[in-house]
């Protein structure tokens, strides 16, 4: 292996869960360990539960436990749709921005 070249090793589910602390939610776009932890804390533990609740309702639940929750948490919509937040249609982004403005503390 040459210098600077990464090992091509598939990470096992156990490694992701136990070492990296990643669960099913963190596998979705736009969701890291911190957002996953907040979602679990508010009772949203699976990707299916997130889809059922929806990004806006999930954000409101997170805001209850974290009043500093910013507009970037609404990237949950991208997680639901399976795209990075930049890949959301402009109309969806505008709707999420208006929602955030109406509900921010």
C-alpha positions as CSV (number, residue, x, y, z in Angstrom):
1,X,0.0,0.0,0.0
2,X,1.4,3.4,-1.0
3,X,1.6,6.3,1.4
4,X,-1.6,8.3,1.7
5,X,-3.7,5.4,0.3
6,X,-6.6,4.4,2.5
7,X,-7.3,0.8,3.3
8,X,-10.3,-0.5,1.4
9,X,-12.0,-2.3,4.3
10,X,-15.7,-2.6,4.6
11,X,-16.9,-1.6,8.0
12,X,-19.0,-4.1,9.7
13,X,-22.4,-3.2,11.2
14,X,-21.0,-4.1,14.7
15,X,-18.0,-1.7,14.2
16,X,-20.2,1.1,13.1
17,X,-22.6,0.6,16.0
18,X,-20.1,-0.1,18.8
19,X,-16.9,1.8,17.8
20,X,-18.3,4.7,15.8
21,X,-21.6,4.8,17.7
22,X,-23.6,4.7,14.5
23,X,-27.0,3.2,14.3
24,X,-29.6,2.9,11.5
25,X,-30.5,6.6,11.6
26,X,-26.8,7.7,11.1
27,X,-26.7,5.7,7.9
28,X,-29.2,8.2,6.3
29,X,-27.9,11.3,4.6
30,X,-27.5,14.4,6.8
31,X,-27.7,12.5,10.0
32,X,-24.6,12.2,12.2
33,X,-24.1,10.8,15.6
34,X,-25.3,13.9,17.4
35,X,-28.6,14.2,15.4
36,X,-29.1,10.5,15.7
37,X,-28.8,10.7,19.5
38,X,-31.3,13.6,19.6
39,X,-33.8,11.7,17.5
40,X,-33.5,8.6,19.7
41,X,-33.9,10.8,22.8
42,X,-37.2,12.1,21.4
43,X,-38.4,8.6,20.6
44,X,-37.5,8.4,16.9
45,X,-35.3,5.3,16.8
46,X,-35.6,4.1,13.2
47,X,-35.6,5.4,9.7
48,X,-39.2,4.3,9.3
49,X,-40.2,6.1,12.5
50,X,-38.6,9.3,11.1
51,X,-40.5,8.9,7.8
52,X,-43.7,8.5,9.7
53,X,-43.2,11.5,11.9
54,X,-41.8,13.7,9.2
55,X,-38.9,16.2,9.3
56,X,-40.9,19.1,10.6
57,X,-42.5,17.2,13.5
58,X,-39.1,15.6,14.3
59,X,-37.5,19.0,14.4
60,X,-40.1,20.3,16.7
61,X,-39.5,17.4,19.1
62,X,-35.7,18.1,18.9
63,X,-36.3,21.7,19.6
64,X,-38.1,20.7,22.9
65,X,-34.9,19.2,24.2
66,X,-32.5,21.5,22.4
67,X,-33.8,25.1,22.1
68,X,-30.7,25.9,20.0
69,X,-31.8,23.5,17.2
70,X,-31.1,25.5,14.1
71,X,-32.4,25.3,10.5
72,X,-29.7,22.7,9.6
73,X,-31.6,20.1,11.6
74,X,-34.4,20.4,9.1
75,X,-32.0,18.6,6.7
76,X,-33.9,15.6,8.2
77,X,-36.1,16.1,5.1
78,X,-33.2,15.1,3.0
79,X,-32.6,12.1,5.2
80,X,-36.2,11.1,4.6
81,X,-35.9,11.5,0.8
82,X,-32.5,9.9,0.7
83,X,-30.6,12.9,-0.5
84,X,-28.0,15.4,0.9
85,X,-29.6,18.7,1.9
86,X,-28.1,20.4,-1.1
87,X,-30.1,18.0,-3.3
88,X,-33.5,19.0,-2.0
89,X,-35.6,20.9,-4.5
90,X,-35.6,24.7,-4.1
91,X,-39.3,24.7,-3.2
92,X,-38.7,22.2,-0.4
93,X,-35.8,24.3,0.9
94,X,-38.0,27.5,0.9
95,X,-40.8,25.7,2.7
96,X,-38.4,24.4,5.4
97,X,-36.9,27.9,5.8
98,X,-40.4,29.4,6.2
99,X,-41.2,26.7,8.7
100,X,-38.0,27.4,10.7
101,X,-38.7,31.1,10.7
102,X,-42.2,30.5,12.0
103,X,-41.1,28.2,14.8
104,X,-37.6,29.2,15.9
105,X,-37.3,30.3,19.5
